Amino acid sequence: MKILVCISHVPDTTSKINFTDGDTKFDTNGVQYVINPNDEFGLTRAMWFKEKQGASVDVVNVGGSETEPTLRKALAIGADSAIRVNTEAKDGFAVAKELAKVVTDGGYDLVIAGRESIDYNGGMVPGMLSGLIGANFVANCIGLEVDGTNAKAVREIDGGKETVNTSLPLVIGGQKGLVEESDLRIPNMRGIMMARKKPLNVVEPAGANNETSANSFEKPAPKGAVKLVDADNIDELINLLHNEAKVI
């Protein structure tokens, strides 16, 4: 079984976010980047298939050379090789088309993507990718077993879980629950040294057009000061909730 894990290069959630050029560009100065958490759950599950079923595992990213340290981390965790599509990821549909070419050229049986990336939270790429390559798709996946060409997936739905029986080729949008946080792997020294010798192939983009663009970015407004209301002054509390907070 050939597995491809899609890796997004995203800012660490502890980083301070700023914008430049009139709030039209993200300021990368001082920002630490990590593997997208949803993708990391998927990569860990792929490692299980590699160790238990002898699957091969490649990782792929659409982005510039600045994303290569993140791909090297994925190699250090245990992926066999990495692919970087040499174009900036600006649009979900364009990213899906670039990934579709990689999947088709590589003949992958299973594509594991994160449900969404934690920077833009679009949640579009896995579903569009499956449509482009004609593969089955399971969103919000929190469990996956593969037996030959048959797969059993568990996905999160409103109010519960749903078990789906499907077949390869398959694309999943994984999330927490696909593995537990305690199962996530930290690269050890041996893995880091081996990652230096593993192939990281840079491929030129297919030339997919961006269908959307961002005109500007805006940070959430800072939280206002806390107003304390005396416990006996119920009328004032109701007035504030109704006229200022507008929650009643």
N, C-alpha and C positions, 0 to 999 in steps of 0.2 A: 504494500500500500504506500503510495506517495502522498505525503501531506505537505501542504503549503500553509504557513501561518503568516497572516498579514500583520505587520508591526507598524504602529503609528509612533512617531517621535513627538512627545508632548511635554509641555512644561510641568515640572513638579508642582503639586498643589500648594506647597509652602512658599513658592516664589512670589515676589511682589511683581504685579503686572502693571506695565506702563505702555503708552503709545507715543509715537513720534510723527513728525510731518503732518501736523494738524489732525492727529488722531486717525490717520489713515494706514499706519504701519505699526506692527507689533515691535516693541523694543526688546531685543534679545539680550541686552547687556545685563550680566549678573544673574541670568536665568539658568537654572539647572534643568536639564532635560532627562526624561526617563522613558521606559517602555510604557505605553498606554496600559493602565491596569487591566482593562477588559481583555487586551491582547495577551497580557502576561498569564492570565488564567488559561487562555487557549493554548499558549506555548507549553505550559506545564502539563496540560492534558495530552498534547502531542508527544511530549517526552515519555509519558506512560505508554502510549501506543508503540513508540520506538523500542522501549525496553521490554515490553511484554509480548509484542507481536512482530517485532522486527521491521517496523515501518521506517521509511526514510523521511526526514523532516527538513524542509527548507523554509527560510523566512524571507519576506519581501517587504520593501518599503518604497513608496513613491516620494522622492524628495532629493534635495541637494546633498553635497558631500558632508554637510554638517550633521546628517543623520547617521553616518557610519559608526560612530561610537555606540549608538543604541543597537545597531545591528550586530556589532562585535559582542555586546553584552548577551544578545540572544544566542550567538554562537558559543559563548562561554557557558551558557546554561545547558547547551547540549545539541543545538541544531547542527545539521551537517554542512550546510552552505547557506549563503545569503545572496540576495539579488536586490540591487538598488536601481529603480527606474529613475533616470537622471532628468527629472523635471520637478518643479515646485508644485506641491499639492494645494491647489487653490479652490477646486470645485469637486464635489462628491461624484458627479457623473463622469468627469474626466478621469478621476482616480480609478473609478470602477472599470472604465474602458482600458486603462493602462494595465490594471491587474488582470483583466480578462485575457489580454494577449499573453501575459506571463503564464497564466493557467493553461491556456490552449497550447502554447509552445512546449510547456513542460509536461503535459499529460498527467496532471494531478488528479487523484481520486477524491481527496478530501481537502477542502479549503476551510481553515479555521480563522475567522476574523472576530474582532471584538464587536459587541453590540453597537457601540459608538465610541468615539474618541472623547476624552475629557476636555479637549480644548474647544471644539465647535459643537460637540454633542448633536451632530446631524443625524446619525443613525441610518444613513441612506446607503452606504457603500455595499454592505453584504447582500442586501436584497437586489440591488441593481446588478451586482456582479453575477449573482445566480441567474438572473434573467438574461444577461448577455451571453453566458456560456451554456444556457439550457440545462442547468443542474437543479436538483432539489434544494430547498432552502428551509432552514429552521431558525426562527428568530428567538431572541431571549433565552438561549439554550443554557440549561443548568445541569445537564447530564448527557453523556454520550457513550454508547457502546457500539463497536463495529465487529461483525462476524462475517468474514468474506466480503461479499458485496452488499450485505444487508446491514442496516444501522437502526439502532433504537435510541431516540433522543427524548429528553425531557425538557420541556420549555415552560417558562413562567407565564401564566395568564392571569387576568383579573380574578382575584379571589382564590387562586390555587395553582395547580400544576397540570400539565397535559403531557401524556406519553404518546410519542409519534413513532410509528414504524415506517421506515423509508429505505432508500437504497442509494448506493454510490452511482455517479458522482454527486457529491453533496457539499453545500456551503452552509456553515452555521455562523450565527452571530452570538458569540459566547459572552458570558458574564460571570460574576461571582456566583459560586455554586457549582460551576463546571469542575472546579477543584476548590478546596478550602484555602483560606489565606495561609494556614499553617503548612500547606503543601508547596507553596511557592518556593522557588529555589534561588539561592544567592550564589553567584559564580565563585568557585573556589580557585585557588592558585593554579591548580592543574588545568582547570577549564579555561582560565584566562590565557595560559600559555598555549594550549591547544588551539584556541580561537585565532591566534595570530597566524596559524598555518592553514586554517580552513579558507576555502575560496569565498571571496566577496566580489561577485560579478556585477559590473555596472553596465546596464543596457540603455540604449537611447530610447526615448519615448516614441510611441506610435503616432503621436501628434493629435491626440484628442482635444477637441475644442472645449474651453471653459464655458459653461452655460450660465454661470452666475458669477457675481463679483461683489466684494465688500467695499462700500463707499467710505465708511467710517466706523470707528469703534467707540464704545462708551462704557466706562466703568459704572457699577451701581452707585447710587448716591450714598454718601456716608450716613450712618445711623444718627438719628437725632438724639438730643439729650433726653434722659428719662424724667418723666413727670411723676411725682409722688402725690397721691391723693389720700387724704385722711379717710380712715375706714368708716367714719360716720357720715362722710359727705358723698352719699350715693348719687345725688343729683349731678354733682360736678363730674363724677366718673362717667355717668351715662352721657353727659354732654360732650366730653372729650372723645369717647368711643364713637359717638354718632357724627360729630362735626369735624373732628380732626383725624382720627384713625379711620373713620368711615367703614367700620366693621359691623355696625348695627343700624 
